Amino acid sequence: MLDLTKLAGQLPEISQHLQREAKAAQQRLERAQILLDEIQGRQEEFTAQYEQWRDRLIFNAALPLEPIDTCITIPTPPAQHSVFATDGSQIAPSHHEIAYCYLINVGRVMLHYGQNLHPLLDSLPELFYKAEDLYIARQWGIRPEEWMGHRRTVSEAQMLADMAVRWVQPPGAHTDPNLALVDGSLTYWFLEALASEARDRLLPPILTAWDQLYQERIPLMGYLSAPRNSEAINFLRFPACPHPNPDCIRHCRGEESNGELEGGRWQNRLPCQVVDPLRDATLWAYVLQPGQRGALWRSSAPILNLYPEHLRVSFCYVHVGTEIARVEVPQWLAEDEDLFHQSLGILLAQVHKGYGYPVALAESHNQAVVRGGDRARFFALLEQQMIRAGLHNVGISYKETRKRGSIA
């Protein structure tokens, strides 16, 4: 039980800390705006530096594909369009339950506007209980719970593509604008740390699903609410660099650290880290007006080297009215200006319909979520099946029994 009386004495310290940090953040923002102005007059020069010295950098910086001060008003969406979205949830494996298994539940949503058609809102559960499902990842040092999350990501991508492609292909022959939405990033950073054998089981099926969307020209967008990325901010390190060229390996190798906050100041920072730890969204909140998007950027995450060229990720920041959201798209969509802006219009309408968050993504989450009652009913059903199969001594561990029936 949380003792609020003891906690109350710590709250004044938090408020004082946040007040100091707000002042420091304002100073970082002012420095970032100065660097942004400097880039506007020399963007081609800094872009050339990026291309020439990118293999010598010790940080990941995105490359602007448009003028860095771009502010474009997003158009209104077409009257008739459809939106597809998936999201997943799971029941994690536990040795304290009656059986060691896990379940992935993927919520599917298909919403139609201006077409007098019924929506689709459902979920597809999948149960994993075989040894190859539970223990295969141990050879790569991956825990079953972690592997379950990776498998869920694959299932979400596959079901999204299957749902959208089935809708637009004959015999339906639906030609109205469409949009496929993903909750989160299209750049799977977590794959960088995995063994190649494990990565080869996860990434190819995702890319195959995305390629199916590409073949049908169905736009794909990843929506990140409250993003904490700093790829675009890192491009500001080029004008801040005090050296004649940004050769980090030669000038700064071994000097970079995450820094420590001492006396309200960040210590052990490189000369080019003058705005850290400022985030992209914080800067673009002062650049964009509601309903506008910023410049398109090409992500430089190393994992994208494994993506085919037309599926590599670009992104922009969008002022959706309630926040600055990061929107990621495959390269083929970023290169199709008309389709890209049409898709942004549909996305912005989804945010407005969802009161600050895309309604299709919110509903797919609601369809996928496994609540406590669902979990209890699932294991009750499993217990019945095990008893019918002639298994005896079916039950949970004593630890789980005590947790569920505390006498305190």
Disulfide bonds with the S-S distance in Angstrom:
none
